Amino acid sequence: MSGLRSLAMTLGLLGASGCALAAGAASSLGGAAAVDGASIIHADRHPGEWLTYGRTYDEQRYSPLTQINDRNVGRLGLAWHYDIPGDRRVQEGTPLIAGGVMYLTTAWSRVVALNAATGKRLWVFHPHVPRSADAHGCCDVGNRGVAIWRGRVYVGTYDGRLIALDAKTGRPLWSVRTADYTKGYTITGAPIVVKGRVIIGNGGGEFATRGYVTAYDARTGKEDWRFYTVPGKPGVRDGAASDAVLARIARPTWHGQYWKYGGGGNVWDAISYDPSSDLLYIGTGNGSPWNGTVRSPGDNLFITSIVALRPQSGHYVWHFQEVPRDVWDYDADQQIILADIRIGGKVRRVLMQAPKDGIFYVLDRTTGRFISGRPYTPINWARGLDSSGRPIENTGRFYDLTGKPTLAMPGAAGGHNWQPMSYDPATGLVYLPVSGMAFTYAAAKRVSLRKLGWNTGDAFTALPENPQVVAQIRKSLTGFLVAWNPATQRAAWSVPLGTPWNGGVVSTAGNLVFQGDSMGRFCAYRATDGRRLWSVETHTGIVAPPVTYEVGGRQYVAVEIGWGGAFALAAGQLALDSQVNEGNVPRLLVFRLGGRQAMPAPPPPPQWMRDPPPPATVSAQAIALGRTKFQSFCSVCHGDSAVSGGVLPDLRYAQALVNPGLWQRIVRGGLLEPGGMVSFAGQLTPREIEAVRDYVIYRANQTQGERAARPY
Ligand code: HEC
């Protein structure tokens, strides 16, 4: 929704009927060829389309469509579905819709064009991301979406390319390497196009990288500007748009040999644009490594910040740092929503963010000045914010200073992660998927840069040592759909979902909020009071955000299903009572009123080793060695304490567990490299690899019967 229109809504000039009128007068756009700045800014002239990642540049994810509404949503049924081919990895995509064509991305950065009314496949683009790239990214091989501009479709690939495709055929027109995956950079976020420039960031804050965002000419792919979010090695000039501001403001907040670990500040998700003030907002990630003692004293600008830039030049305008010298992996990459809202009787031009640190921030989006901030979930790392928005930290929680394991809330998965929220200008509420999950941080005893595996300076071994801590963390596991009033900084209503890591959200002028959850339910709630009006069982965990669109006078609601992501991969035994999702069949589901297609049947349960595990016979020392290595190298994909979260193989039940030769050929020899399981020969000796097997056998015995006790 454009600034003007949302201002009018806030002032009550339009009200709900204004939305209905706009929907009734829906004019169709001429397809991808007609998508440009004007059509995105004036998105409400063609409310049936979904032209950019957040529907509009302000990232509100609010649709003016009303055909499906709180009175008839009970009649929603499946219109069609599309089975996403490839392996069963996370699906995070926001499909874009232009001129009756849907442009979808899937795991491994594939792009699919479908007829948005029938689901007929028009083309598929497969970028052939090397499977070994899996080991150079933190959080699964998802992709969140494309950008469209003047007949072209742009996608960032997991291995660091930005590719322009012909929207009609899916043929690649140009491709640039914007980030190097072999150095720990990956792309999961969607690009956006502003004033003819494709803007793309990258992730890698767990892999000793230095964050940046780059703008390319949409026509030619020529690099226009680059902005680094943290300083590089002193004395080395980047020749980038960030040079002056890094020297002047950021560099003085870093000390020691910080550049060796990259520094972090990666822009892996949020990018919004405000046409009226001509500001581009980027959210920056955690410091690299997490462990602040290894990294640097000082605030470490611009990690965990919102930075406002000029889209034409990449020049710095202002910044707001949420967590100075972040040691918790509290990225500020989460979606940045722009809106004009009435606070204390005055209409304010704000931006809103609910980042991983657990606090809902409202800033003046023109000046970057702090307006308000309040926890949207229990937090213990800070006691609150001062009048400038700077946190008053609980220094007793700085694990890197005390060396003691420390339980922090929220944990590293965040109180809210990338799963998009939605702002409904009619209710004035932000619909926010909240996760509860504490995490225990512990400084690694020795920190050295590794070529493979995470470089966080955190040992990941603090957790399983202490059953009480594990119990405490499990108790903290919750999830809510929260309707947050940004003006009063209070929840208007909240729906408990039971488990964390649920799907993104869309709200509509039909007084509806749609969300999928980690248990595989896809639901519609009444926007005003949170009452659940409709739901369907999909049998696969949902993290992606739904979208809604209209083709041929008919409104549709679409959502990708497919479980995965950081929490699903790594939480392991900590999330045991949460989503297990062994079915995990990736699909796109599309609903309409009166849709009559039958929901696809639940998948058969996977075939796991049914025999009891071999007895654990080795010494406690060997098991301890195996545990250290497992937690350090394997847990991020195969789950904490060797309990899989349902995405990658559960090693306690793997055939290779009973076959030491096969185990070595996989872990050392790279036998399954084509499937994404790289060789660890450079990191682990054969003896250590065998110790890891001993540890997994020990865990298999310890937990025997656990899987059988689960619901499926
Ligand atoms: C970056 C993610 C990642 C990491 C880290 C990782 N793996 Fe894997 N692993 C995979 C994937 C993906 C597969 C599935 C490969 C396939 O299906 O071909 C796999 C499969 C396996 C298998 C075969 C399982 C079966 O069903 O037979 C074994 C054994 C294994 N991994 C052991 C390990 C060990 C030990 C470590 C730590 C030293 C480790 N993995 C670290 C991604 C990872």
Residues whose N, C-alpha, C, O or C-beta is under 5 A from the ligand:
A	BS01	HEC	D134 A135 F633 C634 C637 L648 P649 A654 Q655 A656 I666 V667 L672 G675 G676 M677 F680 V692
